[in-house]
Amino acid sequence: MPERPLPDWDNLSFSFIETDWIYRAEGDIGRKPLWDDGKFLPFGGIEVSPAAAFMSYGLGVFEGLKAQRSVDGRVLLFRHGSNAERFRKSAERLLLAPFPVERFTSAVEEIVRRNMRFVPPHGKGTFYIRPIEVGSEARLGLGPVARFLVIMYGSPVGGYFSKGKKGAGPAGVRLQALEQGRVAPGGTGSAKAMGNYAGGIMIAHIWKQKGFDDVLYLDAHERKYITETSGSNVFVVLKSGGIVTPPLDDQILPGVTRDSAIRVAREVLKIRVDERPIEIGEALSDGEEMFCTGTAWTVQSVREVVHGGRAHAFPKTETRKAILDIILGIQTGERPDPFGWTKEVAVEPAGARR
Ligand code: PMP
């Protein structure tokens, strides 16, 4: 297999780079066992029927997770079991066959191992893995499908808000708060479903062109409470002390970084974290710091939120910094991992497979 070139490690951004291997598994309800053995294939296109249900109906779910290199050169995955669980739950919401958790975790480990040379050197970036499941059955009418396709690939990435780009600087992102929900009431908001993202691209694009980094959606029920950005959960540090983040409901994706930040704040930093609805008015008047969490975003300070034509600045960044330092330290093996969140992906002896 011709080797793909490695990227320039000093100039990574959050953009896709082809790597050596992808994973593919197929499922069919009419077969026993439902899932085939799965295959690792050299990177390339995949063939699907033009009538595959996901092509028309967006019947698919995905995940995003990272591996990174420790100071001493080891490669560590972060909480991939949690992504496996969410992948299952997202699939169930769309009546797709849930992909077994152990199959997910072992395929992710193998994707990292086979593409190990694309895991950036320590401090230069991370290796982002994108597992996807779609309803692949050729089907004209709207309804549950019987055939499924799971694909996984990985790409080396740099920061989501790369250096030099307009907007996000060290002080954080600028958000436009919108009087609208990201997802429908009672819809698929708690699943990482493809369809949740399609409609938001235009919305975020409009505001990005006006100098914002992203938008902050209010809840779709009352358009009162803060929910999420396009791709991250949101936390507010109150002037009176303590942190608030919206509770998990139909408007919120249960972020793995959200859960990590809550646990680090509570268990390591001993800061009180309340998961409760928080109105935009309260967040802006009583908040002294705001930050966002996500696999791609990491933990990102919000420096300004514009709502109803008024700009509210959040000058503080220390809670975000304390949480990010601990999460990053665990992810890169620079700190002890009291939660058991990381898993080392060992290199196999050269030539063992090819
Ligand atoms: N909310 C939305 C809408 C997202 O797309 C993401 C990214 N997966 C998150 C929150 C953060 O989730 P995680 O920390 O698991 O990446």
Boltz pocket constraint, residues with backbone or C-beta under 6 A from the ligand:
constraints:
  - pocket:
      binder: B
      contacts: [[A, 64], [A, 192], [A, 228], [A, 229], [A, 230], [A, 231], [A, 232], [A, 233], [A, 253], [A, 254], [A, 255], [A, 256], [A, 257], [A, 258], [A, 293], [A, 294], [A, 295], [A, 296]]
      max_distance: 6.0
